[in-house]
Every structure is written in C-alpha cells, then in structure tokens.
Amino acid sequence: MVTIAVTAEPDNEPRVAVSPDTVKKLVAAGCKVRIEAGAGARSRISDDAYGAQGAEIAPTAADALKGADILLRVRRPSKEDLVALAPGAVVAAMLDPFGDRADLEDLAATKATLFSMEYMPRTTRAQSMDVLSSQANLAGYKAVVDAASEFGAAVPMMMTPAGTVPAAKAFIMGVGVAGLQAIATARRLGAIVTATDVRPATKEQVQSLGAKFVAVEDEEFKQAQTAGGYAKEMSTEYKAKQAELVANHIKAQDIIITTALIPGRPAPTLITADMVRSMKPGAVIIDLAAERGGNCEMTKPGETIVTDNGVKIVGTLNYAGTVPVNASSLYARNLLSFISLMIDQKEGKLAINWDDDIIQGTLVAKEGALVHPNLTKSAA
C-alpha cells in the first residue's frame, strides 16, 4: 500500500495539498493518506471532513511523515521532513526551483525523488496537472475584485436621474492565464478594458474577450514568443518603444493589473516611477509579480502603499492564497492527476515511468542529485 503524507504549510501559506474529494479518490485507489491535524484549517477544511473520506489524521507532522512513500505539499518542505520519509520517497510540491539553490541541493541530498510542479509541461495531456495555470486563474480574478474594492469608485457605467457615472478604465499588463481572467473579470464588472503583451498570439485572445489590445506591433513583436508559449526577453529598443506607448496610455487608467513574469528571472519593470507619478489620484495598481520584485518600480512586495500623488500600489504576495478555499481545491486536483501517473493500483505500489514526458519534465532531483536540465545548466 502506498502511504501519502500531507503536512501543514508555513504561516504565510494558507493553502493545503489535498481536499476531501482528492482524499476520497486516493483512498479508493488503495492508498493510505495521513494528514497532519489542522493542515486544512486555513482552507476551511476540517480534520473531520478529511477523516470522513478515509484519511488518517496524524497529531503531528512527524507522525504524518514517518515512513511515507509520497509527500504532497504546496511549498518546499524542510530537509528534516524528507529524512522522515521512506527511502527514495516521492515529493511533489511547488519547490520554487529557481530560489535558494543551496537549500534545494540539501533536499536532493536526502535522496528523495523531487518533483517541482512549476515545471509541468505546457501540453494538452498535462493540462489537468498545470498548477501555474490553476493558481494564476484565481489570482487574476481576485486581483480585479481587490482593485475594484481599493478603487473607491464605481466600476461600471451607471445612468441615473442624477447623472451618469462613467465606467472605470482597466489596463491589464501581461496576457497569460492571470491576465486573461483579469480581463474577463474586469469586463464582467463593467470596466472599459485594454490589455498589452509582447506575444502576438495574445492579441486575438484579448479582442475575443471584448478588450482593446495595446502594443507596438513591429517585426520583433511578431517573433516574441517561445515554443513553450512564454514571452521572450525583448530588445532594449523595443522596450523603449513599448514603454513610451504604455506611458501615454496609463495616464488615463483607473485600474492596472500587472502579471508579467519570466521563469527564473526577476519580474520585468513595466511601470516606472515616472509613469506612476503621471497617473490620476485614486488610481490602483495590483502587482501580481510582487513575489519576483514586481512589475512596477515602486511596488513594495508584501505591502500596500499610497504614493504622493494618491496612487495605491498593492504588492500582495501569494495572490492565489488569498482565495485558499478554491486554490486548495484546484491545486489538490492538479496533484491527484499528477501522482496518479506513478501509482500502480493493482500492485499497490509506486511504479514510475521515467520515460514519461510529464515525469521527465517535472523531475528535479533523483538519487541524491539535481537532474533537471534547467538546474544542471545553471550549475555548469
């Protein structure tokens, strides 16, 4: 029988790695699920809810971890956690593979088999396991809801006997999963929405949601997307032209949501301090890239500030974690789909196909060493 451990996350992480629904499916597949008491509390999941689906509630993290074959986490576990697992146990979590290299090497040295969910391939087969998309989707929604609350004025146009309330203008910078959801949410709230991205394929997506696309559409722009669907780093010349266009555009905006991230790099600066100073009093910037330094030059990660000219800049960290009930539910389903690939239900044991493209794409460490190409290249 495969034993799966789930432990409580650190204080700054309210999400949890399993839901009652995924526990039910794992138990039905012949697995034993041990969950640290209180692990789901901040996602409104009680120990009783887990227990009702067949989970064993362990009084401490150590009790949950002892001899487990699989550890499911949201955030990177500690080295001590891994030492308590069965030899060669599987760990699946958002390991932040580009952060704290020394700590990641320490985790690898335990000889646990580490899988980083951030490395999930962007393929049709892996869609149900794509944690970046499931979490970014919620972040994009919540960013607009928070912006509307912080704005302090109505978002939709309202025609009343006393006069007309104008619609708020919302500008979405970066049209990935979070950006597209932000566009859709802002449109549902009645805002006049514009959006920008350096990837040409996003123009049609923006327009399909009823928003206007804003970008310098030159030859470089037409080639600005990787095979994996991510934005390429643009030239200095292009950045200057795009910045000028954006600078003129944001002066009239009421709400700006920034979402631009390049894996493994600091967040690119999209909004300079001068641009912020040109904005109207009461305007709101929600910076979804705050965890990587922010897309706005004036963002203070983890803080909300008001500038001298009255612009509010929100640098909330872990935006998906601000809606933990839904975020945990989706993340748990991502993990369920993923670990189902490596469990032989008939034999009741781990059976990992090392040739599987999803396994290869997410494998970070095996038999004591870091093995992912992105990590071995950076060490060379």
C-alpha positions in Angstrom: 0.0 0.0 0.0 1.3 3.5 -0.9 1.3 5.8 2.0 0.8 9.5 1.2 1.7 12.2 3.8 0.3 15.8 3.9 1.6 18.3 6.3 0.6 21.8 7.3 2.2 24.7 5.4 4.1 27.6 6.9 2.3 30.6 8.4 2.4 32.6 5.1 0.8 29.8 3.1 -3.0 29.1 3.8 -3.4 26.5 1.0 -3.2 22.8 1.5 -2.2 20.0 -0.8 -5.3 17.7 -0.6 -9.0 18.2 -0.5 -11.7 15.8 0.9 -12.5 15.0 -2.7 -9.0 14.0 -3.7 -8.5 12.1 -0.4 -11.6 10.1 -1.3 -10.1 9.2 -4.7 -6.7 8.4 -3.3 -8.2 6.1 -0.7 -10.4 4.4 -3.4 -7.2 3.8 -5.4 -5.8 1.8 -2.5 -3.6 4.5 -0.9 -3.3 5.4 2.8 -3.5 9.1 3.3 -2.0 10.6 6.6 -2.7 14.3 7.2 -1.3 16.4 9.9 -4.0 17.7 12.2 -5.2 21.2 11.3 -3.4 21.1 7.9 -6.6 22.2 6.0 -8.0 24.7 8.6 -7.0 27.8 6.7 -8.7 26.5 3.6 -11.9 25.8 5.7 -11.3 22.0 5.6 -11.7 20.3 9.0 -10.0 17.2 10.1 -13.4 15.6 10.3 -14.0 16.3 6.6 -10.8 14.6 5.8 -11.5 11.7 8.2 -14.9 11.2 6.7 -13.2 10.4 3.3 -10.9 7.8 4.8 -7.8 9.9 5.8 -5.9 9.2 8.9 -5.3 12.3 11.0 -1.9 12.4 12.5 -1.3 14.5 15.6 2.0 16.0 14.4 3.9 16.5 11.2 6.4 13.8 12.3 3.6 11.3 12.7 2.2 12.1 9.2 5.7 11.8 7.6 7.0 8.7 9.2 7.8 6.1 6.5 5.5 7.7 3.9 6.1 6.9 0.2 4.8 10.2 -1.1 4.8 13.7 0.4 2.4 16.2 -1.0 3.0 19.9 -0.3 2.1 23.3 -1.5 5.5 24.9 -0.7 9.0 23.4 -0.4 9.4 21.1 2.6 12.3 21.1 5.0 15.2 18.7 4.9 14.0 17.3 8.2 10.7 16.5 6.7 12.3 14.4 3.9 14.6 12.5 6.3 11.5 11.1 7.9 10.1 9.7 4.7 10.7 6.2 3.3 14.0 5.9 1.3 13.6 7.3 -2.2 10.1 8.7 -1.4 8.4 11.0 -3.9 7.9 14.6 -3.1 5.5 16.7 -5.2 5.2 20.4 -4.5 5.8 23.9 -5.8 9.5 23.7 -5.0 10.5 27.2 -6.2 13.3 25.6 -8.2 14.9 28.9 -9.1 15.1 30.0 -5.4 17.7 29.1 -2.7 19.8 26.8 -4.7 21.8 25.6 -1.6 18.6 24.5 0.2 17.4 22.7 -2.9 20.7 20.8 -3.1 20.3 19.9 0.6 16.8 18.4 -0.2 18.3 16.5 -3.1 21.0 15.1 -0.8 18.3 13.2 1.2 17.9 11.0 -1.9 14.2 11.8 -2.0 12.7 11.9 -5.6 11.7 15.6 -6.0 9.1 16.8 -8.5 8.5 20.5 -9.0 5.0 21.3 -10.1 6.1 24.6 -11.6 8.0 22.7 -14.3 4.8 21.0 -15.6 5.0 20.8 -19.4 2.5 23.0 -21.2 0.9 20.2 -23.2 -2.7 19.1 -23.7 -2.1 15.9 -21.7 -0.7 17.8 -18.7 -3.4 20.5 -18.6 -5.1 18.8 -15.6 -1.8 19.0 -13.7 -0.9 22.6 -14.6 -0.6 24.3 -11.2 0.6 27.6 -12.5 -2.5 27.9 -14.7 -4.9 26.8 -12.0 -3.5 29.2 -9.4 -2.9 32.1 -11.8 -6.5 31.9 -13.0 -7.7 32.6 -9.4 -5.1 35.3 -8.9 -6.3 37.2 -12.0 -9.8 37.1 -10.8 -9.0 38.2 -7.2 -6.7 41.0 -8.4 -9.6 42.7 -10.2 -12.0 42.2 -7.3 -9.4 43.7 -4.9 -8.7 46.5 -7.3 -12.4 47.4 -7.5 -12.6 47.4 -3.8 -9.5 49.6 -3.4 -10.6 52.0 -6.2 -13.2 53.7 -4.1 -15.5 54.5 -7.0 -17.9 52.6 -9.2 -16.5 50.3 -11.9 -19.4 50.1 -14.4 -21.1 52.9 -16.1 -24.4 53.9 -14.4 -27.0 56.1 -15.9 -29.2 57.7 -13.2 -31.7 60.6 -12.9 -28.9 62.5 -11.1 -26.4 62.0 -13.9 -24.1 59.4 -15.4 -21.4 57.6 -13.6 -18.5 56.9 -16.0 -17.1 53.4 -16.4 -13.7 52.8 -14.9 -10.8 52.2 -17.2 -8.8 49.0 -16.5 -5.5 48.1 -18.1 -4.1 44.5 -17.9 -0.4 44.2 -18.5 0.6 40.6 -19.4 -2.0 38.4 -21.0 -1.2 34.9 -19.7 -3.7 32.9 -17.7 -3.9 35.5 -14.9 -4.2 38.3 -17.4 -7.0 36.7 -19.4 -9.0 36.0 -16.3 -8.4 39.6 -15.2 -9.7 40.9 -18.5 -12.8 38.7 -18.3 -13.5 39.7 -14.7 -13.0 43.4 -15.3 -15.3 43.2 -18.3 -18.0 41.4 -16.2 -17.7 44.3 -13.7 -18.4 46.8 -16.5 -14.9 48.4 -16.9 -13.5 49.7 -20.2 -10.7 47.2 -20.6 -7.4 47.4 -22.5 -4.5 45.0 -22.4 -1.0 44.5 -23.5 1.5 41.7 -24.0 4.6 41.2 -26.1 3.3 37.9 -27.5 1.5 38.4 -30.8 -0.8 35.4 -30.3 -2.5 37.2 -27.4 -4.0 40.0 -29.5 -6.8 37.8 -30.7 -7.4 36.4 -27.2 -7.7 39.9 -25.8 -10.1 41.0 -28.6 -12.2 37.8 -28.1 -12.9 38.9 -24.6 -14.1 42.4 -25.7 -11.0 44.3 -24.7 -8.7 46.5 -26.8 -5.1 45.4 -27.5 -2.3 47.9 -26.9 1.2 47.1 -28.2 4.0 48.2 -30.6 3.3 45.7 -33.4 6.7 45.7 -35.2 8.7 42.8 -36.6 10.3 42.0 -33.2 6.8 41.8 -31.7 5.8 39.2 -34.3 8.6 36.9 -33.1 8.2 37.5 -29.4 7.0 34.1 -28.1 8.9 30.9 -27.2 7.9 27.5 -28.4 6.6 26.8 -24.9 4.2 29.8 -25.1 6.2 32.1 -22.8 7.2 35.7 -23.6 10.7 36.2 -24.8 13.0 38.8 -23.4 12.7 41.9 -25.7 15.4 44.1 -27.0 16.2 47.4 -25.3 14.9 49.3 -28.4 11.6 47.5 -28.3 11.2 48.0 -24.6 11.8 51.8 -25.1 9.1 52.0 -27.8 6.6 49.9 -25.8 7.3 51.9 -22.6 6.5 55.2 -24.4 3.2 53.8 -25.7 2.4 52.4 -22.2 3.4 55.7 -20.5 0.9 57.6 -22.6 -1.8 55.1 -22.1 -1.7 54.6 -18.4 -2.1 58.3 -17.6 -5.9 57.9 -18.1 -6.2 54.5 -16.4 -8.1 53.9 -13.1 -7.0 50.3 -12.5 -3.9 48.5 -13.7 -3.2 44.8 -13.1 0.4 43.7 -13.9 1.1 40.0 -14.4 4.4 39.7 -16.4 6.8 37.0 -15.2 9.7 35.3 -17.0 10.6 31.9 -15.3 13.7 32.1 -13.3 14.2 35.8 -13.6 13.3 38.9 -11.7 10.0 40.4 -12.8 10.5 42.9 -15.7 9.7 46.5 -14.9 6.7 47.6 -16.9 5.7 50.7 -14.9 8.3 53.2 -13.9 8.1 55.7 -11.0 7.6 58.5 -13.6 4.6 56.6 -15.1 3.1 56.2 -11.6 3.5 60.0 -11.0 1.6 60.7 -14.2 -1.5 58.7 -13.0 -4.6 60.1 -11.5 -5.2 60.3 -7.8 -7.2 57.3 -6.6 -5.8 55.0 -9.4 -4.9 51.5 -8.3 -2.1 49.2 -9.4 -2.3 45.5 -8.4 1.1 43.9 -9.0 0.8 40.2 -9.3 4.6 39.9 -9.9 5.4 41.2 -6.4 6.9 37.9 -5.3 9.6 38.4 -8.0 10.2 42.0 -7.2 7.2 43.5 -9.1 6.4 44.9 -12.5 6.0 48.4 -11.0 9.2 50.2 -10.0 7.5 51.5 -6.8 6.0 48.2 -5.7 6.9 47.1 -2.1 6.5 43.3 -2.0 4.1 42.3 0.7 2.8 45.9 1.3 0.2 48.3 0.0 1.4 51.8 -0.4 -0.1 55.1 -1.4 2.2 57.4 -3.4 2.5 61.2 -3.0 0.1 61.7 -5.9 -2.5 59.4 -4.5 -1.9 56.2 -6.5 -2.4 53.0 -4.5 0.1 50.1 -5.3 -0.8 46.7 -3.9 2.1 44.3 -3.6 0.3 41.4 -2.0 2.3 38.1 -2.0 0.8 34.7 -2.9 -2.3 36.1 -4.6 -3.8 32.7 -5.2 -3.5 32.1 -1.4 -6.0 35.0 -0.8 -8.7 32.6 -2.1 -7.4 29.5 -0.3 -10.7 27.5 -0.5 -10.7 27.4 -4.3 -6.9 27.5 -4.7 -6.5 24.4 -2.5 -9.3 22.6 -4.3 -7.8 23.2 -7.7 -4.2 22.5 -6.6 -5.3 19.2 -4.9 -6.8 18.1 -8.2 -3.6 19.0 -10.1 -1.6 16.9 -7.6 -4.1 14.0 -7.8 -3.8 13.9 -11.6 0.0 14.0 -11.4 0.6 11.3 -8.8 -1.9 9.0 -10.4 0.7 8.6 -13.1 3.1 6.9 -10.7 0.8 4.6 -8.6 0.1 1.0 -9.7 -3.3 0.4 -8.2 -3.3 -3.3 -8.9 0.1 -3.9 -7.2 -0.4 -1.2 -4.5 3.0 0.4 -5.0 4.9 3.2 -6.7 5.6 2.5 -10.4 7.2 5.5 -12.0 7.7 5.5 -15.8 10.9 7.5 -16.1 10.4 7.9 -19.9 7.1 9.7 -19.4 7.4 13.3 -20.7 5.5 14.7 -17.7 7.7 12.8 -15.3 10.9 13.9 -17.1 9.7 17.5 -17.3 9.0 17.9 -13.6 11.7 15.7 -12.1 14.1 18.0 -10.1 16.2 15.5 -8.1 16.8 11.8 -8.1 19.2 9.5 -6.1 20.9 12.4 -4.4 21.5 14.8 -7.3 19.7 17.6 -9.1 18.8 16.4 -12.6 16.5 18.9 -14.2 18.2 20.5 -17.3 17.4 24.0 -16.1 19.2 23.3 -12.8 22.2 21.4 -14.2 22.8 24.1 -16.8 22.9 26.8 -14.1 25.4 24.8 -12.1 27.7 24.4 -15.1 
